[in-house]
Amino acid sequence: MTQDIYDPELNGEAEEADVENFDESQRASFVEALTEAGRPDMPLIELPQPGVTMLSYGVEIDGERRKVVTVRELNGSDEEALAR
């Protein structure tokens, strides 16, 4: 039994492979290639680093303009305040 295998590096041409006569190393690399091809691209999300930064205009709090702020990840109480 033969099966056409599409390889994008062959510019759209199909390569014929004898799937019944694969040896174990070919079978393992074939399974690995199929597994990798089916895996979605997952973005790498880096954790935000807390730090101090300078705002160009600043933010006014209690009548005072503050330009130096600490940046951190939102927590549950921050989200509740934003939702209100």
N, C-alpha and C positions, 0 to 999 in steps of 0.2 A: 504494500500500500504506500502510495506517495501522497504528499500534501504540499500545496503551494504555500510558501512562507513569504510574506511581504517584508522587505527590508528597505527602509527609506533611503539608505545609502546607495541602493542600486537604481536610483532614479525611477521608481515606479515599476521596475521589472520584478517579476516573482521569481524566487529561487525554489527549485524543487528539492525536497528533502525526503529521504527514506526514513520515516519516523519509527518503523518497526525495528530497524537495525541500529538505532542510537546506542552507543555504549554509555555507561553510567556517567562519565565525565561530561559527555555531550548533553545528556538528559538533565544533569544538574545545572549546567550553564544555561540551558534552554528555559528551565523552570525559573531560574534566577532572573533571566532577562524578561520573562513574561510578568513575574511578580513586580519587578522594578517599573515596567511599562505601565502597569495598572495602578501604581501608587500615585495618588494626587500630589501635586506640588504643595508642600506645607510651608507657609512663610515662617521665618524665624522671628519670633517676637521677643525682643529683649526687655527685661524688666527695667522700668524707669529708675534712674538713679536720683535720689534726693539731692538737692543742692540749692545754693543761693544764686539768684540771678538779679540783674539790674533791669528794671523796666524803663523804657525811654520816656513815657509820659507818667507812669505811676498809676496808683489807684487811691481814691480818696476814702479814708475810713475815719469817722467821727471828726470831720472837718480838717483832717491832716492828710496831706499828700505823701504817700509812701512809695518809694521807688525801688527799694531793696526788698525782695520777697524770697521766701523759701518755697521751692517746688517739691511736691510729694504726690504720691498716688492717692486718689480719692478713697475714702473709707465709707462705711455704711452711713454714718451720721452726716457726712458731706452729701451723699446721694439723697438722703431724706430732706436736707435743707434745700437742695436744688429742686426737688419734687414739689415742695411747698411753694 
